[in-house]
């Protein structure tokens, strides 16, 4: 898995032979700076020679994916012959379900060739073809492994963007994208301090939230849409932030503090809207390490227990990679991987394309 934060690649080996999945090993690799820049540039719709640059980036990604797969397999103590398949999400560079497409780079054919293992990839396109958003897809995995028959739970994934999964007893599983989580925070601190992320939210903690800027951020049309809904870098990016007049004259750390508050409120408002008593919220994704954002989510939700998925048996940084291993298994088992109530698709469909070993 390499998500919208573009901070690195995570690989896990997951055993699904028992009812509860077991992560056997993991490996991670920081995204090479040159490739990160190339992928960010491909999010710019005004770029030149996009087809060639996208194809080259996909080849390089496949090479890194293969390396991470080999490393994770070696750490598991298993040989490649024991691995049924690699589930590879790929790197999203465009997401326009309203136009009928989404693009994730990765070159599944090359990954299969390099690894010698069957690859399942391109998970989102079929859901979009069925009238859905193609996202979020992880709620099906959350439902399978984190649902309680008696305790109301929500899983809050704080990646580049935040998405929420509703696991409420007696109710159909729901979910949708809340808004930006790390994407603006990472971009802003990289511009001003040359860092790829705000460790523990330390820089945001030195700033003061600007209410005028916060209200301008919250006026984005995404926050007014009804579920099912998804979003991405196509809508939330530094060019959009720069165009807001409320940014002018603010100290960089005050903008960072305001972006952290935006991330917290985007998630907390969605959670509070469900009005669920006795609720447990479990955070995962890289944003779960941002103490400022998590503390503010808890403060905005009095009476709600906010924990991490570590308490449910899967560490926060491994949940999403495990989800796409699970989705790969679903396709090979000929089981639908989407939840129409979440994505808005016309019905359940098989997700992914298979590149046999």
C-alpha positions as CSV (number, residue, x, y, z in Angstrom):
1,X,0.0,0.0,0.0
2,X,1.2,3.5,-0.8
3,X,-1.5,6.1,0.1
4,X,-2.3,9.7,-0.8
5,X,0.2,10.9,1.8
6,X,3.0,9.6,-0.5
7,X,5.2,9.1,2.6
8,X,6.1,5.5,1.8
9,X,5.2,1.9,0.9
10,X,3.9,-0.6,3.4
11,X,3.8,-4.3,2.9
12,X,2.3,-7.0,5.1
13,X,2.0,-10.7,5.0
14,X,-1.4,-11.7,6.3
15,X,-2.7,-15.2,7.1
16,X,-6.4,-15.6,6.5
17,X,-6.6,-19.3,7.4
18,X,-8.4,-18.5,10.7
19,X,-11.5,-16.4,11.4
20,X,-9.4,-13.5,12.6
21,X,-6.6,-12.3,10.2
22,X,-3.1,-12.5,11.5
23,X,-0.4,-10.2,10.3
24,X,2.8,-12.4,10.1
25,X,5.3,-9.7,9.1
26,X,5.7,-6.2,7.7
27,X,8.1,-4.1,5.8
28,X,8.1,-0.4,4.9
29,X,10.1,1.8,2.6
30,X,10.2,5.6,2.4
31,X,9.0,7.0,-0.9
32,X,12.1,8.0,-2.9
33,X,12.0,11.8,-3.1
34,X,12.4,12.0,-6.8
35,X,9.5,9.5,-7.3
36,X,7.4,11.4,-4.8
37,X,7.9,14.6,-6.7
38,X,7.0,12.8,-10.0
39,X,3.8,11.4,-8.5
40,X,2.8,14.8,-7.0
41,X,3.3,16.4,-10.4
42,X,1.0,13.8,-11.9
43,X,-1.8,15.2,-9.7
44,X,-1.5,18.4,-11.6
45,X,-4.0,18.4,-14.5
46,X,-1.9,20.9,-16.4
47,X,1.2,18.8,-16.6
48,X,3.0,18.0,-19.9
49,X,3.6,14.6,-21.4
50,X,1.4,12.9,-18.7
51,X,1.1,9.5,-20.4
52,X,4.8,8.9,-20.6
53,X,5.5,10.2,-17.1
54,X,2.6,8.2,-15.6
55,X,3.8,5.0,-17.4
56,X,7.4,5.5,-16.1
57,X,6.2,6.2,-12.6
58,X,4.1,3.0,-12.7
59,X,7.1,0.9,-13.7
60,X,9.2,2.4,-10.9
61,X,6.4,1.9,-8.4
62,X,6.1,-1.8,-9.4
63,X,9.8,-2.3,-8.8
64,X,9.5,-0.8,-5.3
65,X,6.4,-2.8,-4.6
66,X,8.2,-6.0,-5.6
67,X,11.1,-5.2,-3.3
68,X,8.8,-4.6,-0.4
69,X,6.8,-7.8,-1.0
70,X,10.1,-9.8,-1.1
71,X,11.2,-8.2,2.2
72,X,7.9,-8.8,4.0
73,X,7.8,-12.4,2.8
74,X,11.4,-13.0,3.9
75,X,10.6,-11.6,7.4
76,X,7.6,-13.9,7.6
77,X,9.7,-17.0,7.4
78,X,7.6,-18.2,4.5
79,X,8.8,-18.8,0.9
80,X,7.2,-17.1,-2.0
81,X,5.5,-20.4,-2.9
82,X,3.4,-20.1,0.3
83,X,1.9,-16.7,-0.8
84,X,-1.4,-17.0,-2.6
85,X,-1.4,-13.5,-4.1
86,X,-0.3,-9.9,-3.7
87,X,-3.0,-7.3,-3.3
88,X,-1.7,-4.0,-4.6
89,X,-3.8,-0.8,-4.4
90,X,-1.4,1.3,-6.5
91,X,-0.8,5.0,-6.3
92,X,-3.8,7.3,-6.9
93,X,-3.1,10.2,-9.2
94,X,-6.6,11.0,-10.3
95,X,-10.0,10.3,-8.7
96,X,-13.0,11.5,-10.7
97,X,-15.9,9.1,-10.1
98,X,-18.3,11.8,-11.3
99,X,-16.6,11.5,-14.7
100,X,-16.5,7.7,-14.5
101,X,-12.9,7.0,-13.8
102,X,-10.1,6.7,-11.2
103,X,-6.4,6.1,-11.9
104,X,-4.0,4.2,-9.7
105,X,-0.5,3.6,-11.0
106,X,1.5,0.5,-10.3
107,X,1.9,-1.8,-13.3
108,X,0.4,-5.1,-12.0
109,X,1.8,-7.1,-14.9
110,X,5.4,-6.1,-14.0
111,X,4.8,-6.7,-10.3
112,X,3.6,-10.3,-11.1
113,X,6.7,-10.8,-13.3
114,X,9.2,-9.5,-10.8
115,X,7.6,-11.3,-7.8
116,X,6.6,-14.6,-9.4
117,X,3.3,-14.2,-7.5
118,X,-0.2,-13.7,-8.7
119,X,-1.2,-10.0,-8.3
120,X,-4.6,-8.5,-7.8
121,X,-4.8,-4.8,-8.5
122,X,-7.1,-2.0,-9.9
123,X,-9.7,-2.5,-7.1
124,X,-11.6,0.8,-7.6
125,X,-12.6,0.8,-11.3
126,X,-15.3,-1.9,-11.2
127,X,-17.2,-0.1,-8.4
128,X,-17.1,3.1,-10.4
129,X,-18.3,1.2,-13.5
130,X,-21.2,0.0,-11.3
131,X,-22.1,3.6,-10.5
132,X,-20.2,3.9,-7.3
133,X,-17.5,6.3,-5.9
134,X,-14.8,3.6,-6.0
135,X,-14.1,4.7,-2.4
136,X,-13.8,4.1,0.4
137,X,-13.2,0.4,0.0
138,X,-11.7,-0.4,3.4
139,X,-15.1,-0.4,5.2
140,X,-15.8,-4.0,3.9
141,X,-12.6,-5.1,5.6
142,X,-13.4,-3.2,8.8
143,X,-16.8,-4.9,8.9
144,X,-15.2,-8.3,8.5
145,X,-12.6,-7.9,11.3
146,X,-13.7,-5.1,13.7
147,X,-17.4,-5.4,14.0
148,X,-19.0,-6.1,17.4
149,X,-22.5,-7.6,17.8
150,X,-23.1,-5.5,20.9
151,X,-20.8,-2.5,20.9
152,X,-21.3,0.4,18.5
153,X,-18.0,1.2,16.8
154,X,-16.6,3.5,14.1
155,X,-13.2,3.1,12.4
156,X,-11.6,6.4,11.5
157,X,-8.8,6.0,9.0
158,X,-6.5,9.1,9.1
159,X,-4.5,8.8,6.0
160,X,-3.9,11.6,3.4
161,X,-7.7,11.8,3.7
162,X,-9.9,10.6,6.5
163,X,-12.6,8.0,6.0
164,X,-15.1,6.7,8.5
165,X,-16.7,3.3,8.8
166,X,-19.9,2.9,10.8
167,X,-20.2,-0.5,12.5
168,X,-23.4,-0.1,14.5
169,X,-25.2,-3.2,15.9
170,X,-28.3,-4.0,14.0
171,X,-27.5,-1.6,11.2
172,X,-26.0,-2.0,7.7
173,X,-22.3,-1.0,7.6
174,X,-21.8,2.6,6.3
175,X,-18.9,4.7,5.5
176,X,-17.6,7.7,3.5
177,X,-14.7,10.1,3.1
178,X,-14.8,12.9,5.8
179,X,-12.2,15.2,4.3
180,X,-8.5,16.0,4.4
181,X,-6.4,14.4,7.2
182,X,-2.7,14.6,6.5
183,X,-2.6,15.8,2.9
184,X,-2.6,19.6,3.6
185,X,-0.6,19.3,6.8
186,X,2.1,17.4,5.1
187,X,2.2,19.7,2.1
188,X,2.4,22.8,4.3
189,X,5.2,21.6,6.6
190,X,7.2,20.4,3.6
191,X,7.0,23.8,2.0
192,X,7.9,25.8,5.1
193,X,10.2,23.5,7.0
194,X,11.4,20.9,4.5
195,X,9.9,18.0,6.5
196,X,7.6,15.3,5.0
197,X,5.2,15.3,8.0
198,X,4.5,17.0,11.3
199,X,5.8,14.5,13.8
200,X,3.3,14.2,16.7
201,X,1.7,17.4,15.5
202,X,4.6,19.3,17.3
203,X,4.7,22.2,14.8
204,X,0.9,22.6,14.8
205,X,1.0,22.8,18.6
206,X,3.1,26.0,18.4
207,X,0.6,27.8,16.4
208,X,-2.8,29.4,17.0
209,X,-6.0,28.4,15.1
210,X,-7.3,31.1,12.8
211,X,-11.1,31.1,12.9
212,X,-11.5,33.1,9.7
213,X,-9.3,30.6,7.8
214,X,-10.9,27.6,9.4
215,X,-14.4,28.8,8.3
216,X,-13.1,29.4,4.8
217,X,-11.7,25.8,4.7
218,X,-14.9,24.4,6.0
219,X,-16.8,26.1,3.2
220,X,-15.4,23.7,0.7
221,X,-18.4,22.0,-1.2
222,X,-17.2,18.5,-0.1
223,X,-18.4,19.1,3.5
224,X,-21.9,19.9,2.3
225,X,-22.3,16.8,0.2
226,X,-24.4,13.8,1.4
227,X,-23.0,10.3,1.6
228,X,-22.0,8.3,-0.4
229,X,-19.0,10.6,-1.1
230,X,-15.3,10.5,-1.6
231,X,-12.6,13.0,-2.3
232,X,-8.9,13.3,-3.0
233,X,-6.0,15.6,-4.1
234,X,-8.1,16.7,-7.1
235,X,-10.1,18.8,-4.6
236,X,-7.8,19.5,-1.6
237,X,-4.4,20.8,-2.5
238,X,-2.0,23.6,-1.6
239,X,-3.1,25.7,-4.7
240,X,-6.7,25.7,-3.2
241,X,-5.3,26.7,0.2
242,X,-3.1,29.4,-1.3
243,X,-6.1,30.9,-3.1
244,X,-7.9,31.6,0.1
245,X,-7.5,35.3,1.1
246,X,-7.6,34.4,4.8
247,X,-4.2,32.8,4.5
248,X,-2.5,36.1,3.8
249,X,-0.6,37.5,6.7
250,X,-0.8,34.4,8.9
251,X,2.3,32.9,10.4
252,X,3.1,29.5,8.8
253,X,2.6,27.7,12.2
254,X,-0.8,29.3,12.6
255,X,-1.8,27.9,9.2
256,X,-0.5,24.5,10.3
257,X,-2.6,24.7,13.6
258,X,-5.6,25.6,11.6
259,X,-5.1,22.7,9.1
260,X,-4.8,20.4,12.1
261,X,-8.1,21.7,13.4
262,X,-9.7,21.2,10.0
263,X,-8.6,17.6,10.0
264,X,-10.0,17.1,13.5
265,X,-13.3,18.8,12.8
266,X,-13.8,17.1,9.4
267,X,-13.8,13.8,11.2
268,X,-15.5,14.8,14.5
269,X,-18.5,16.4,12.8
270,X,-19.2,13.2,10.8
271,X,-18.9,11.1,14.0
272,X,-21.1,13.4,16.1
273,X,-23.8,13.5,13.4
274,X,-24.6,9.8,13.9
275,X,-25.6,10.5,17.6
276,X,-24.7,7.1,18.9
277,X,-24.6,6.4,22.6
278,X,-21.8,4.3,24.1
279,X,-19.7,4.7,20.9
280,X,-16.1,3.5,20.5
281,X,-14.0,5.2,17.8
282,X,-10.8,3.4,16.7
283,X,-8.3,5.5,14.7
284,X,-5.8,4.1,12.2
285,X,-3.5,5.4,9.5
286,X,-0.6,7.7,9.8
287,X,-2.7,10.5,11.2
288,X,-3.3,8.4,14.3
289,X,0.3,9.4,15.3
290,X,-0.6,13.1,15.1
291,X,-1.4,13.8,18.8
292,X,-2.8,17.3,18.1
293,X,-5.4,15.9,15.7
294,X,-6.4,13.0,17.8
295,X,-6.6,15.1,21.0
296,X,-8.9,17.6,19.3
297,X,-11.1,14.8,17.9
298,X,-11.5,13.5,21.5
299,X,-12.1,17.0,22.8
300,X,-14.8,17.6,20.2
301,X,-16.5,14.3,21.1
302,X,-17.2,14.3,24.8
303,X,-18.6,11.0,26.0
304,X,-17.0,9.1,23.0
305,X,-14.1,6.7,23.6
306,X,-11.4,7.4,21.1
307,X,-8.7,4.6,20.8
308,X,-6.6,3.1,18.1
309,X,-6.9,-0.2,16.2
310,X,-4.0,-1.5,18.2
311,X,-6.6,-2.3,20.8
312,X,-8.4,-4.5,18.2
313,X,-5.4,-6.5,17.2
314,X,-4.1,-4.6,14.1
315,X,-1.5,-1.8,14.5
316,X,-2.6,1.6,13.1
317,X,0.0,1.6,10.3
318,X,-0.9,-1.9,9.0
319,X,-4.7,-1.7,8.7
320,X,-4.9,-0.4,5.1
321,X,-2.3,-2.7,3.7
322,X,-4.1,-5.6,5.4
323,X,-7.4,-4.4,3.9
324,X,-6.1,-4.8,0.3
325,X,-4.7,-8.2,1.1
326,X,-8.2,-9.0,2.2
327,X,-9.7,-7.5,-0.9
328,X,-7.3,-9.6,-3.1
329,X,-8.5,-12.7,-1.2
330,X,-12.1,-11.7,-1.8
331,X,-11.6,-11.5,-5.5
332,X,-9.8,-14.9,-5.7
333,X,-12.6,-16.4,-3.6
334,X,-15.1,-14.8,-6.1
335,X,-16.7,-12.7,-3.4
336,X,-17.8,-9.1,-3.9
337,X,-15.5,-6.6,-2.2
338,X,-17.6,-3.4,-2.2
339,X,-20.4,-2.3,0.1
340,X,-23.0,-0.5,-2.1
341,X,-24.3,1.4,0.9
342,X,-20.8,2.9,1.3
343,X,-19.8,3.6,-2.3
344,X,-23.2,4.1,-3.9
345,X,-22.7,1.3,-6.5
346,X,-25.8,-0.3,-8.0
347,X,-24.9,-3.6,-6.2
348,X,-22.2,-5.8,-5.0
349,X,-19.4,-6.5,-7.5
350,X,-16.1,-8.3,-7.8
351,X,-13.3,-5.8,-7.4
352,X,-9.9,-6.0,-9.0
353,X,-7.9,-7.4,-12.0
354,X,-5.8,-10.5,-11.8
355,X,-2.3,-10.9,-13.2
356,X,-1.5,-14.6,-12.8
357,X,2.0,-15.6,-11.8
